[in-house]
Amino acid sequence: MQDLQGATVVVAGASSGIGRATALAFAREGARLALGARREELLEEVAEECRGLGASAVVIPTDVTDADAVKRLAERTVQEFGSIDIWIANAGVGAVGRFEDTPIEAHRRVIETNLLGPLHGAHAVLPLFRRQGHGTFIATVSVGAFAPAPYAAAYAASKYGLDGMLESLRAELVDSPDLHVCGVYPAFTDTPGMMHGANYTGHELSPEGPIYDDPEDVAATMVAVARRPRAKAMVGALTPLARLGHAVAPRLVEAVAGYGAHRHFDRQPPAPHDDGNLFQPVERGRDITGGFYTPPPAWVSPVLMAGAAVAAFAAYRGLRRH
């Protein structure tokens, strides 16, 4: 869809962060928006911003862990706008802590939101896409689909699983060239997610390293993928580099990630355990950004590209030996 004017777009997880930025990005294109999330009051605020940009927007409070609620999100959108052209499966949560210190209910909730949420969305909208003969399903995946996430095992499991689900759906839809299933893969993005996350580390949560991805860049990628669908759209330089590094030297990546996480959390001040927004929405973290963004120095991109070239050469040499 080169022209998104009048396209109907569902954004699940639209109340803050990447979802809010994505809703506004599509509003600027003249799309008609159905906004879903648990925080109804905040969704109304996002809808007003979209209307202020000249777009039509409706609010449909939705908990994506509830399959019936997601089905109602699809049905209400069709009632309002007559069709759905694009579905953005963006809702996500996180739980940070050593695996055994994190309650099993928290692990389960992360999987239910990050993996079953998009599954519920696809299950609700794909029959409509088939009937109308076109449609694009876009899910927010993560660099966590390609690399280990110590202290966030369920998050990594949900993203690895989501990546596999998208690949499987694309294979299943190979006979439907106008139905598209796409993944957008940001790295560490400056959203309120750090404020929302459940914390079972015993220490304060803070970014482990510099955060270089801007939610607005992720939103722009969503719009670009809606216009020209593609299977995997990487955001920034870190995600493809992490993917390549893990493919070339997975044990080394695991060791670096593990020791880095231990060192990081050991240095943080003590903090009580907190369920964050896993089971109930929270008031904190209402904006697009979380205030952690650090523009990368000018030398970072060349260094990352050089690192990618070295890793690619190492992979090539390894393949030649076999």
Secondary structure, DSSP 8 states (H G I E B T S, - for coil): ----TT-EEEEES-SSHHHHHHHHHHHHTT-EEEEE-S-HHHHHHHHHHHHHTT-EEEE----TT-HHHHHHHHHHHHHHHS--SEEEE-----EES-GGGS-HHHHHHHHIIIIIHHHHHHHHHHHHHHHHT-EEEEEE--GGGTS--TT-HHHHHHHHHHHHHHHHHHHHTTT-TTEEEEEEE--SB-STHHHHSEE-SSB----SS-B-B-HHHHHHHHHHHHHS--SEEE-TTHHHHHHHHHHH-HHHHHHHHHHHHHHHHHTS-B---B-TTSSS--SS--SS--S-B----TTHHHHHHHHHHHHHHHHHHHHHH-
